Amino acid sequence: MDKEKKEESSAIHPAVAPLSYLLGTWKGEGEGGYPTINSFRYGEELHFSHPASGKPVIAYSHKTWKLDSGQPMHSESGYWRPKPDGSLEVVIAQSTGLAEKGTYSAEDNVIKLHSQVVANASKVREISRVYKIVNGDLHYVVQMATNLTTLQPHLKAVLKKLP
């Protein structure tokens, strides 16, 4: 592949550009809890990439682990599709099955997602996530509703971008 074609294939799609600050790997710690479970702390890594296909999509992967043992806890992966109107379509594959839709503000570095489909056999009915850059760190909060509860805080974390 010549240099000109390589530069073209690695260019960021214009639809992805407002969220390009996410691209890369973020790592840190979080804490979780819920009215029906004990509180816990965990390690976490998020990875956002823009596939070389040049399509208007961000590939996403997420994994968590127990801080004391390193034992895996949760993982998910999917795709984020930013739209020109500031909306965001997100499809996430995890053991619970989830499709989300949301909005983003490029100026404020805030992303808000809310479940559109929770296709699973568990008790989860609804998920909401807010991601925000604060002083260069990625902060997020996840809320969850089950068959027994309304939307409640579930997870929160602060992640630093790896070099």
C-alpha positions as CSV (number, residue, x, y, z in Angstrom):
1,M,0.0,0.0,0.0
2,D,1.5,3.4,-0.9
3,K,1.8,6.2,1.6
4,E,-1.1,8.2,0.3
5,K,-3.5,5.3,0.5
6,K,-2.3,4.4,4.0
7,E,-3.0,8.0,5.2
8,E,-6.5,7.9,3.6
9,S,-7.4,4.6,5.3
10,S,-6.1,5.8,8.8
11,A,-8.0,9.1,8.6
12,I,-10.7,9.7,11.1
13,H,-14.2,9.7,9.6
14,P,-15.8,13.2,10.0
15,A,-18.7,11.7,12.0
16,V,-16.2,10.2,14.5
17,A,-14.1,13.4,14.8
18,P,-16.2,15.0,17.6
19,L,-15.6,11.9,19.8
20,S,-12.0,11.3,18.8
21,Y,-10.8,12.3,22.2
22,L,-12.1,8.9,23.4
23,L,-9.9,6.9,21.1
24,G,-7.3,4.9,22.9
25,T,-7.2,2.9,26.1
26,W,-8.5,4.1,29.5
27,K,-7.7,2.4,32.8
28,G,-8.6,2.9,36.4
29,E,-10.7,1.8,39.3
30,G,-14.4,2.0,40.1
31,E,-16.9,1.2,42.7
32,G,-20.3,-0.5,42.5
33,G,-23.3,-1.3,44.6
34,Y,-27.0,-1.7,44.4
35,P,-29.8,-2.0,46.9
36,T,-29.8,-5.8,46.3
37,I,-26.0,-6.4,46.5
38,N,-23.0,-5.5,48.6
39,S,-20.8,-2.6,47.6
40,F,-17.5,-3.5,45.8
41,R,-14.5,-2.0,44.1
42,Y,-13.0,-3.1,40.8
43,G,-10.3,-2.5,38.2
44,E,-11.4,-1.5,34.7
45,E,-10.2,-0.9,31.2
46,L,-12.0,0.6,28.3
47,H,-10.7,0.7,24.7
48,F,-12.1,2.8,21.9
49,S,-10.8,2.5,18.4
50,H,-11.7,3.7,14.9
51,P,-11.5,0.7,12.5
52,A,-9.3,1.2,9.4
53,S,-12.4,0.7,7.3
54,G,-13.0,4.5,7.4
55,K,-16.6,3.9,8.4
56,P,-18.4,6.2,10.8
57,V,-18.0,3.9,13.8
58,I,-16.0,3.5,17.0
59,A,-15.3,0.0,18.2
60,Y,-15.6,-0.4,22.0
61,S,-14.4,-3.0,24.5
62,H,-14.7,-3.0,28.3
63,K,-13.4,-5.3,30.9
64,T,-13.4,-5.3,34.7
65,W,-11.6,-7.4,37.4
66,K,-11.4,-7.9,41.1
67,L,-8.7,-5.6,42.6
68,D,-7.4,-8.1,45.1
69,S,-7.1,-11.2,42.9
70,G,-7.2,-9.9,39.3
71,Q,-10.1,-12.3,38.6
72,P,-12.2,-11.2,35.6
73,M,-15.7,-9.8,36.6
74,H,-17.5,-8.3,33.5
75,S,-16.7,-7.7,29.9
76,E,-18.6,-6.2,27.0
77,S,-17.9,-5.0,23.5
78,G,-19.7,-3.2,20.7
79,Y,-19.9,-0.3,18.4
80,W,-20.7,3.4,18.8
81,R,-22.1,5.2,15.8
82,P,-22.1,9.0,16.2
83,K,-24.7,10.9,14.0
84,P,-24.4,14.4,12.7
85,D,-27.3,15.6,14.8
86,G,-25.4,14.8,18.1
87,S,-27.2,11.5,18.7
88,L,-25.3,8.3,19.2
89,E,-26.3,4.7,18.5
90,V,-24.6,2.1,20.6
91,V,-24.8,-1.7,20.4
92,I,-23.2,-3.6,23.2
93,A,-22.8,-7.3,23.4
94,Q,-22.6,-8.7,27.0
95,S,-24.2,-11.5,28.9
96,T,-27.4,-9.4,29.4
97,G,-27.8,-8.2,25.8
98,L,-28.1,-4.5,25.4
99,A,-28.7,-1.8,22.7
100,E,-28.4,1.8,23.7
101,K,-29.1,5.2,22.2
102,G,-27.9,8.5,23.4
103,T,-26.5,12.0,22.8
104,Y,-23.1,13.6,22.9
105,S,-21.9,17.1,23.3
106,A,-18.5,17.6,21.7
107,E,-18.2,21.0,23.3
108,D,-18.8,19.7,26.8
109,N,-17.2,16.3,26.3
110,V,-20.3,14.6,27.7
111,I,-22.0,11.4,26.5
112,K,-25.4,10.3,27.8
113,L,-26.7,6.8,26.9
114,H,-30.0,5.1,27.7
115,S,-31.0,1.6,26.9
116,Q,-33.4,1.1,24.0
117,V,-33.4,-2.7,24.1
118,V,-32.4,-5.0,27.0
119,A,-32.7,-8.4,25.4
120,N,-32.0,-10.9,28.2
121,A,-33.5,-13.4,30.5
122,S,-32.2,-11.6,33.7
123,K,-34.0,-9.1,35.8
124,V,-32.4,-6.0,34.3
125,R,-35.0,-3.7,32.6
126,E,-33.1,-0.5,32.0
127,I,-29.6,1.0,31.9
128,S,-28.4,4.6,31.7
129,R,-24.8,5.7,31.4
130,V,-23.1,9.2,31.5
131,Y,-19.5,9.6,30.4
132,K,-17.7,12.9,31.0
133,I,-14.1,14.2,30.6
134,V,-13.1,16.1,33.8
135,N,-9.5,17.4,34.0
136,G,-8.4,14.9,31.3
137,D,-9.9,11.9,33.2
138,L,-12.9,9.9,31.9
139,H,-15.6,9.8,34.6
140,Y,-18.7,7.7,34.2
141,V,-21.8,6.7,36.1
142,V,-24.1,3.8,35.3
143,Q,-27.6,3.5,36.7
144,M,-29.7,0.3,36.4
145,A,-33.3,-0.7,36.9
146,T,-34.5,-4.3,37.6
147,N,-37.8,-6.0,37.9
148,L,-37.6,-5.1,41.7
149,T,-36.2,-1.5,41.5
150,T,-36.4,1.8,39.6
151,L,-33.3,3.3,38.0
152,Q,-30.7,3.3,40.8
153,P,-26.9,4.2,40.9
154,H,-24.9,1.0,40.2
155,L,-21.4,1.8,39.0
156,K,-19.0,4.8,38.9
157,A,-15.4,5.1,37.9
158,V,-12.6,7.4,37.0
159,L,-10.2,6.3,34.3
160,K,-7.0,7.7,33.0
161,K,-5.9,7.6,29.3
162,L,-2.9,5.4,28.8
163,P,-0.1,6.8,26.7
